[in-house]
Amino acid sequence: MTAHTSLPRRAAAELIGTAGLLVVVIGSGLKAAELSRDTGVALIANSFVSAIGLGLIITLFGPLSGAHLNPVVTLMSWWARRTGGEGLGGREVLVYVVAQTAGAIGGAVLAEAMFGRTPGTFATQALDGGHLLVGEVVATAGLVLVIRGLGCIGRDGLVPVAVAAYIAAAIWFTSSGSFANPAGTIGRSFSDSFTGISPGSLPGFVAAQLLGGILGLALAAFLYGTRGKAAAAPEATQATQAREPEPPAGVGPDRAAYQAVG
């Protein structure tokens, strides 16, 4: 394990990891639609496979980049640094977000190509309506609260499983289907399938996700305050943390997967 991973390698991890995530989400949706005309059955398969894939990707890429895979999580890391904690600087945030977005688009195109569809075809499924945007705010706020909350109580090692489980559940309990990821949402606009979203629906969804990220940070601050892991965790957890290796440079306490791994 590299203690101080270079920014190019971290960017590559974010690009490949996000691409893999979109391949899993879109590919499982396409396969499910092939095997069943029942939308409910297809959604069960899609949410189950997406959760497994997300957990594995976080575990694999967490030690390299923190496995953000999501601009909202990256901005959360930037905010942690701004408020006196560990996290990414402005230049690193820009690199991460570009890598995530490029990876998401590439993953969507690859998934379409694997199933013999025309790569690069834009989605036609319009997701409009205020209730869907409320769903995205809730989905993203919950995601941020899960990651941030586990960091505050010294349970980073649970993040891969917790995030995967949360996304699987949020796909069902939110009206929007829990995109909860601006880069992933852009990537899914390149797939004209039931997991896709039309380009015209992107501005509203991305804005709702950013608002949800702010709300999630506010909720975490309200619930857990500014205390660090050592103050929040029991003594046994602190002893375990003392034996853990240092995270990669620039990866903050919200590192979506490092300890289980981030």
C-alpha positions in Angstrom: 0.0 0.0 0.0 1.3 3.4 -1.0 1.3 5.9 1.9 1.4 9.0 -0.3 -0.2 8.3 -3.6 0.6 10.8 -6.3 -2.3 13.0 -7.7 -2.1 11.4 -11.2 -2.5 7.9 -9.7 -5.4 9.1 -7.5 -7.0 10.7 -10.5 -6.6 7.4 -12.4 -8.2 5.5 -9.5 -11.2 7.9 -9.5 -11.6 7.7 -13.3 -11.4 3.9 -13.4 -13.5 3.4 -10.2 -16.3 5.7 -11.4 -16.2 4.1 -14.9 -16.5 0.7 -13.2 -19.5 1.9 -11.1 -21.3 3.1 -14.2 -20.6 -0.2 -16.0 -22.1 -2.0 -13.0 -25.2 0.3 -12.7 -26.0 0.5 -16.4 -24.9 -3.0 -17.4 -27.0 -4.7 -14.6 -30.0 -2.6 -15.7 -29.6 -3.6 -19.3 -29.2 -7.3 -18.4 -32.2 -7.2 -16.0 -34.3 -5.6 -18.7 -33.3 -8.4 -21.1 -34.3 -11.1 -18.7 -37.5 -9.7 -17.3 -40.3 -7.4 -18.6 -41.3 -6.9 -15.0 -39.9 -3.5 -13.9 -40.0 -4.4 -10.3 -37.9 -7.5 -10.8 -35.5 -5.6 -13.0 -35.1 -2.9 -10.3 -34.5 -5.5 -7.6 -31.7 -7.0 -9.7 -30.3 -3.6 -10.6 -30.2 -2.3 -7.0 -28.7 -5.6 -5.6 -25.9 -5.7 -8.2 -25.2 -2.0 -7.9 -24.8 -2.3 -4.2 -22.4 -5.2 -4.5 -20.4 -3.5 -7.2 -20.2 -0.2 -5.3 -18.9 -1.9 -2.1 -16.2 -3.8 -4.0 -15.1 -0.7 -5.9 -14.8 1.3 -2.7 -12.8 -1.4 -1.1 -10.5 -1.8 -4.1 -9.8 1.9 -4.8 -10.1 3.4 -1.3 -6.4 3.0 -0.4 -5.4 4.9 -3.6 -7.8 7.9 -3.8 -10.3 7.5 -1.0 -12.8 6.1 -3.6 -14.9 9.2 -3.7 -16.4 8.3 -7.1 -18.7 11.3 -6.6 -18.1 15.1 -6.8 -20.3 15.6 -3.8 -18.1 13.4 -1.7 -15.0 15.2 -3.1 -16.5 18.6 -2.2 -17.2 17.2 1.3 -13.5 16.4 1.6 -12.7 19.9 0.5 -15.0 21.4 3.1 -13.4 19.2 5.8 -10.1 20.8 4.9 -11.6 24.3 4.9 -12.9 23.7 8.4 -9.6 22.6 9.9 -9.6 18.8 9.1 -7.9 16.7 6.5 -9.1 16.8 3.0 -8.4 17.9 -0.6 -7.2 21.2 -1.8 -8.9 23.2 -4.6 -6.6 21.8 -7.4 -7.1 18.3 -6.3 -10.9 18.8 -6.2 -10.8 20.0 -9.8 -8.8 17.0 -10.9 -11.0 14.5 -9.0 -14.2 16.0 -10.4 -12.9 15.9 -14.0 -11.7 12.3 -13.6 -15.0 11.2 -12.1 -17.1 12.8 -14.8 -14.9 11.4 -17.6 -15.0 8.0 -16.0 -18.7 8.1 -15.7 -19.2 8.9 -19.3 -16.7 6.3 -20.4 -18.3 3.7 -18.2 -21.7 4.4 -19.7 -20.4 4.2 -23.2 -18.7 0.9 -22.4 -21.8 -0.6 -20.9 -23.8 0.3 -23.9 -21.2 -1.2 -26.2 -21.0 -4.5 -24.3 -24.7 -5.1 -24.9 -24.6 -4.4 -28.6 -26.2 -1.0 -28.4 -25.0 2.2 -30.1 -22.5 3.9 -27.8 -23.0 7.6 -27.1 -26.8 7.6 -27.6 -28.4 10.1 -25.2 -31.1 9.0 -22.8 -34.7 10.0 -23.6 -36.1 9.3 -20.2 -37.1 12.7 -18.8 -37.1 12.9 -15.0 -39.0 16.1 -14.3 -41.0 17.3 -11.3 -40.4 18.8 -8.0 -41.0 15.5 -6.1 -38.1 13.9 -8.0 -35.8 16.7 -7.0 -36.9 16.4 -3.4 -36.0 12.7 -3.7 -32.5 13.6 -4.9 -32.0 16.1 -2.1 -33.0 13.4 0.4 -30.9 10.7 -1.3 -27.7 12.8 -1.4 -28.1 14.3 2.1 -28.5 10.7 3.5 -25.4 9.6 1.7 -23.3 12.4 3.1 -24.7 11.9 6.5 -23.8 8.2 6.4 -20.2 8.9 5.3 -19.6 11.8 7.6 -21.4 10.3 10.5 -19.3 7.1 10.4 -16.2 9.2 10.2 -17.2 11.2 13.3 -17.8 8.1 15.4 -14.6 6.4 14.3 -16.2 3.8 12.1 -14.6 4.4 8.7 -14.1 0.7 8.3 -17.9 0.3 7.9 -18.2 2.8 5.0 -17.9 0.4 2.0 -20.7 -1.8 3.4 -22.8 1.1 4.8 -22.7 3.1 1.6 -23.5 0.1 -0.5 -26.4 -0.8 1.7 -27.7 2.8 1.8 -27.6 3.2 -2.0 -29.5 -0.1 -2.4 -32.2 1.0 0.0 -32.3 4.6 -1.3 -33.0 3.3 -4.9 -36.3 2.1 -3.4 -37.3 4.7 -0.8 -36.6 7.8 -2.9 -38.9 9.0 -5.7 -35.9 9.7 -7.9 -34.2 6.3 -7.7 -31.3 7.8 -5.8 -28.8 9.0 -8.4 -27.1 11.0 -5.6 -24.0 11.6 -7.8 -23.5 14.5 -10.2 -20.8 12.6 -12.3 -22.8 9.4 -12.3 -25.9 11.4 -13.4 -24.1 12.9 -16.3 -22.8 9.5 -17.3 -26.2 8.0 -17.2 -27.4 10.5 -19.7 -25.4 8.6 -22.2 -27.5 5.5 -21.8 -31.0 5.3 -23.3 -32.2 2.7 -20.8 -34.3 2.6 -17.7 -31.3 3.6 -15.7 -30.7 6.7 -17.9 -31.7 10.3 -17.6 -32.3 12.8 -20.4 -29.7 15.6 -20.7 -32.6 18.1 -20.2 -33.1 16.7 -16.7 -29.5 17.1 -15.7 -29.5 20.7 -14.3 -32.2 20.1 -11.8 -30.8 16.8 -10.6 -27.3 18.1 -10.2 -28.5 21.2 -8.4 -30.6 19.0 -6.1 -27.6 16.7 -5.4 -25.4 19.7 -4.5 -28.1 21.0 -2.2 -28.5 17.6 -0.6 -24.7 17.5 0.0 -24.9 20.8 1.9 -27.9 19.6 3.9 -26.1 16.4 4.8 -23.0 18.3 6.0 -25.3 20.6 8.1 -27.1 17.6 9.6 -23.8 15.9 10.4 -22.4 19.1 12.1 -25.6 19.4 14.1 -25.7 15.8 15.2 -22.0 15.2 15.8 -20.6 18.7 16.2 -17.0 19.4 15.3 -15.5 16.6 17.5 -13.0 14.3 15.9 -12.9 10.6 15.8 -10.9 10.3 19.0 -13.5 12.3 21.0 -16.4 10.4 19.5 -15.1 6.8 19.5 -14.8 4.4 22.5 -11.4 3.5 23.8 -11.3 0.2 22.0 -11.9 1.9 18.7 -9.2 4.5 19.5 -6.7 1.6 20.2 -7.6 0.0 16.9 -7.1 3.3 15.0 -3.7 3.8 16.6 -2.5 0.7 14.7 -4.0 1.7 11.4 -1.7 3.1 8.6 -1.8 6.7 7.6 -4.2 7.4 4.7 -3.0 8.7 1.3 -2.1 12.3 1.1 -5.1 14.6 0.5 -7.7 12.0 1.6 -9.7 13.4 4.5 -11.6 11.9 7.3 -14.6 11.4 5.0 -12.4 9.2 2.8 -15.3 7.1 1.5 -13.5 3.9 1.9 -9.9 3.9 3.1 -10.1 2.3 6.5 -12.0 -0.8 5.2 -9.9 -0.7 2.9 -12.5 4.5 2.1 
